[in-house]
């Protein structure tokens, strides 16, 4: 990744970030990486993810986005590109939701320095995480059509050591 972004854009310039943080919002920087064997498809996917999906999130305010040049790994022939996104998210619960759904490759929480959660907030957060994990687990299990894959999946869940044939 070069230091000079190919695209740099600022959003929500009039937003009172400090006031929102005092109300429980989180100011963070995340890095989202996209990989594909087609450069144009990868570029489009990254732009849609940031400018359509993430920017369209009700409880997320984009502050600053930098997109860097896509690089091709000569060995794997895969193109890889990164977006650096500074954003403000309503609260920890929404931040965890965004992280779980978008899977950033790196996360930096800028502010606040600490967060206090009530017991109800902790329960809600854990229920959200559990629900997302169950959804992912169900989707993965639906992909396991043959007995060999099901056996591997079951061994993974039981923490057995998996050896290759």
C-alpha positions in Angstrom: 0.0 0.0 0.0 1.4 3.4 -0.9 1.0 6.4 1.4 -0.8 8.4 -1.3 -4.5 7.4 -1.6 -6.1 7.2 -5.1 -9.3 8.5 -3.6 -9.8 10.7 -0.6 -13.2 12.0 0.5 -14.5 13.9 3.6 -18.1 13.5 4.9 -20.3 15.0 7.5 -18.1 18.1 8.1 -20.7 19.9 10.2 -21.1 16.9 12.6 -20.3 17.7 16.2 -18.1 14.7 16.9 -17.2 15.6 20.5 -20.9 16.0 21.4 -21.8 12.6 19.9 -18.9 11.0 21.8 -20.2 12.4 25.1 -23.5 10.8 24.2 -21.9 7.4 23.8 -20.7 7.4 20.2 -17.4 5.8 19.2 -14.9 7.5 16.8 -12.8 4.9 15.1 -10.7 4.1 12.1 -11.3 0.8 10.3 -9.5 -0.8 7.3 -11.5 -2.8 4.9 -9.7 -5.0 2.4 -11.1 -6.6 -0.7 -9.5 -9.3 -2.7 -10.5 -10.8 -6.1 -8.9 -12.2 -9.2 -10.5 -9.4 -11.3 -9.2 -5.9 -10.5 -12.3 -4.1 -11.7 -14.6 -6.4 -9.7 -12.5 -5.8 -6.6 -12.5 -2.0 -7.0 -16.3 -2.0 -7.5 -16.8 -4.3 -4.5 -14.8 -2.1 -2.3 -16.5 1.1 -3.4 -20.0 -0.4 -3.0 -19.1 -1.7 0.4 -17.9 1.7 1.6 -20.0 4.2 -0.3 -23.3 2.3 -0.5 -23.4 -0.3 2.3 -21.4 1.3 5.1 -22.4 4.9 4.3 -26.0 3.8 4.2 -25.9 2.4 7.8 -28.4 4.4 9.9 -26.2 4.6 12.9 -22.8 5.2 11.1 -21.5 8.5 10.0 -18.5 8.4 7.7 -15.9 11.1 8.5 -13.1 10.4 6.1 -12.3 7.8 3.5 -9.1 7.0 1.8 -8.8 4.3 -0.9 -5.5 3.0 -2.0 -4.2 1.5 -5.2 -5.0 -2.1 -5.8 -2.0 -4.4 -6.0 -1.7 -7.7 -7.7 0.1 -10.5 -6.0 2.2 -12.0 -8.8 2.2 -15.5 -7.2 -1.5 -15.8 -6.6 -2.7 -13.5 -9.3 -5.1 -11.9 -6.8 -5.8 -8.2 -6.6 -6.0 -6.6 -3.2 -7.1 -3.1 -2.2 -7.7 -1.3 1.1 -10.0 1.5 2.3 -9.1 3.4 5.4 -12.3 4.7 6.9 -12.7 7.1 9.8 -16.2 6.9 11.2 -18.5 7.7 14.1 -20.8 5.0 15.3 -23.7 5.5 17.7 -22.5 3.2 20.5 -20.5 0.1 21.3 -23.4 -2.2 20.3 -23.5 -0.8 16.8 -19.7 -0.7 16.6 -19.6 -4.5 17.3 -22.4 -5.1 14.8 -20.4 -3.2 12.1 -17.2 -5.0 12.9 -18.9 -8.4 12.7 -20.7 -7.7 9.5 -18.0 -5.9 7.6 -15.0 -7.8 9.0 -12.3 -5.0 8.9 -8.7 -6.2 8.7 -7.7 -3.6 11.3 -9.5 -1.4 13.9 -8.4 1.6 15.8 -10.7 3.1 18.4 -9.8 6.8 18.6 -12.3 7.9 21.2 -13.5 7.5 23.9 -10.7 6.1 26.1 -13.1 4.0 28.1 -16.7 2.8 28.0 -19.0 1.8 30.9 -21.8 -0.6 30.2 -24.8 -1.4 32.3 -25.8 -5.0 32.8 -28.6 -4.6 30.3 -26.3 -3.2 27.7 -23.9 -6.1 28.2 -26.7 -8.6 27.8 -27.9 -6.9 24.6 -24.4 -6.9 23.2 -23.8 -10.5 24.0 -27.2 -11.5 22.5 -26.3 -9.6 19.3 -23.0 -11.4 19.1 -24.6 -14.8 19.8 -27.3 -14.2 17.1 -24.7 -13.2 14.5 -22.6 -16.3 15.4 -25.6 -18.5 15.1 -26.5 -17.0 11.7 -23.0 -17.6 10.4 -22.9 -21.1 11.8 -26.2 -21.9 10.1 -25.0 -20.5 6.8 -21.7 -22.5 7.0 -23.6 -25.7 7.9 -25.9 -25.1 4.9 -22.8 -25.1 2.7 -21.7 -28.5 4.0 -23.5 -30.9 1.6 -21.3 -33.9 1.7 -20.5 -36.2 4.6 -16.7 -35.4 4.6 -17.3 -31.7 5.1 -19.9 -32.3 7.7 -17.4 -34.5 9.6 -14.7 -31.8 9.5 -17.2 -29.2 10.7 -18.4 -31.4 13.6 -14.7 -32.1 14.6 -14.1 -28.3 14.5 -17.1 -27.7 16.8 -15.9 -30.4 19.2 -12.3 -29.0 19.2 -10.8 -32.3 17.9 -7.5 -32.0 16.1 -8.1 -32.1 12.3 -5.4 -33.8 10.2 -5.2 -33.7 6.5 -5.6 -37.1 4.6 
